[in-house]
Amino acid sequence: MSNHNKHKILNDPVYGFITIQHELSFDLMDHPHVQRLRRISQLGLSNLVYPGAVHNRFHHAIGALHLMQEAIAVLRAKGTEISDSEAEGACAAILLHDIGHGPFSHALEHSIVKGVHHEDISTLIMARLNDELNGALDTAIAIFNDHHPKKFLHQLVSSQLDMDRMDYLARDSFYSGVAEGKIGSERIIKMLDVNNNELVVEEKGIYSIEKFLMARRLMYWQVYLHRTVLCAEFMLMSALRRAKELAQSGKEVFTTPALSTFIHESLDRTKFFADDAILDQFCELDDSDVLCS
């Protein structure tokens, strides 16, 4: 881990200036596995319907990190005890929560390798990064996998009201231009608190939560499950499936080197977890491998 990183400031189109508070977060952002997220589209093929929806998983990871930093500051101000190492771990966990996504995000999640979810791959990659960083991600991994005693930290990463959902709604609404998805994330975060080790919302924040739930529902109707987007994604999945059938029957099929193994070999969950070399190749994959094959 670098010894010379300072607090970095990024200009985000959704939240404005974002300060990266922890050196660990900045070092992770600089890692090739995280930089790969720049080449993974956030919304798959939604840009065919919403031309502005060309943002990527890296944008989302940075936004979720920002919201996590804000949430931790609010909870601390309300008297919740969160140590510096726990804050650093929670920020690392949310920054890496989508690191296991493959090309076109959810659109091809089960087409590259059957039965392997991106959360499973995120866990594998985080373990690998932890080895590289000499255990610096121990707390982050415990929080991510809900093994940390402070349950509310995991709920900030993954729950019905987590920083992941809050950022993707705000960000996807912004880039798609679908105003119905806009939420008041700042207001919601200000209303967060902890009770009996669980993340809760103050009573006066109930209307903001209702709007959050309605915004999520409308975004699914108008963006995530748009019929044209679903048709395009189905066509892409069908093309990938046909390429696999041809390649595995001995026909010549051109692929990029990174995609070759996933096209020419029949991989399942067992094989994926048993061979580190397959994970190495997965970490080289991005949208361009599918588009260029």
Protein Blocks (a to p, Z undefined) as FASTA:
>chain_A
ZZkbccdddddfklopaddfbfklmmmmmpmklmmmmmpcfklmmmmmmmmlmccfklmm
mmmmmmmmmmmmmmmmnopacdfklmmmmmmmmmmmmmmpcehilmlmmmmpghiafklm
mmmmmmmmmmmnnoplmmmmmmmnopafblmlmmmmnccbdfklmmmmmmmmmmnopakl
pccfklmmmmgcceehiacddfklmmmmmmmmmmmmmmmmmmmmgfklmmmmmmmmmmmm
mmmmmmmnopacdddfklmmmmmpccdfklmmmpmklmmmmmmgcfklmmmZZ
